[in-house]
Amino acid sequence: MKKGWFKKAFHVDSDEPIEPNETQKNALDMLCRGIIRRGLTTPAIIGVEMGRPLNFLGSQTMHFFTPLISAFVPTESWNAVAEFLEHRGSVDWIRNRIEELENEMDKTKEKPKK
């Protein structure tokens, strides 16, 4: 019997940050900007980091509730976020993106008046 199948039986993706596709990036940017606009940057980062071990479970839960949520949220964006969360490196990308967008918003607010 070949044992080649066993090599990848317990394969886990790397923790390295991944890059989202264009649809995922647009949906995540909209989500991140909403978090920043409401002043929830710190709680969001803490929540994302605390949920790191459960991000795959969270993505599967999002897929499960897609039919119910489709009445309130654009399904394309919802599915894009759920698919992105399936990857282990998604937490790092989301945290970095929230910080990056917050810094951009801070810079635009600090422009001196002439």
C-alpha positions, -999 to 999 in steps of 0.1 A, spaced: 0 0 0 13 35 -9 18 59 19 20 90 -2 -15 101 7 -5 103 43 21 130 38 -6 157 31 -33 143 54 -26 169 81 -13 197 59 -18 232 73 -13 264 54 15 286 64 10 316 86 25 340 61 2 369 51 -16 363 18 -28 388 -7 -66 390 -15 -79 391 -50 -96 423 -62 -131 414 -50 -119 404 -16 -97 435 -13 -127 458 -21 -149 441 4 -123 441 31 -114 477 25 -150 487 29 -152 467 62 -119 482 75 -129 517 66 -162 512 85 -143 500 115 -120 531 114 -148 555 108 -166 543 139 -134 546 160 -133 508 167 -97 503 155 -82 490 187 -112 467 196 -112 453 161 -75 445 161 -78 429 195 -108 409 183 -91 398 151 -60 387 171 -80 368 196 -100 351 169 -68 340 150 -71 303 159 -108 303 149 -106 322 116 -113 291 95 -143 282 117 -155 317 114 -153 315 76 -173 283 76 -199 299 98 -202 328 74 -207 303 45 -234 286 66 -253 318 72 -250 331 37 -286 324 27 -300 341 58 -276 372 55 -282 376 18 -313 397 26 -292 423 45 -257 422 30 -244 420 -6 -237 383 -10 -206 389 -32 -189 409 -5 -199 384 22 -186 354 3 -154 372 -6 -146 379 31 -155 343 40 -132 329 13 -104 351 24 -108 341 61 -103 305 51 -65 312 49 -44 313 80 -25 344 68 -57 365 65 -56 377 101 -22 394 96 -33 410 63 -65 424 79 -47 437 109 -20 454 87 -47 468 64 -67 484 93 -35 500 106 -25 512 71 -59 527 64 -60 544 98 -26 560 91 -38 572 57 -69 587 73 -48 604 100 -25 619 74 -54 634 55 -69 649 87 -35 665 96 -30 685 64 -22 721 74 -45 748 63 -31 776 42 
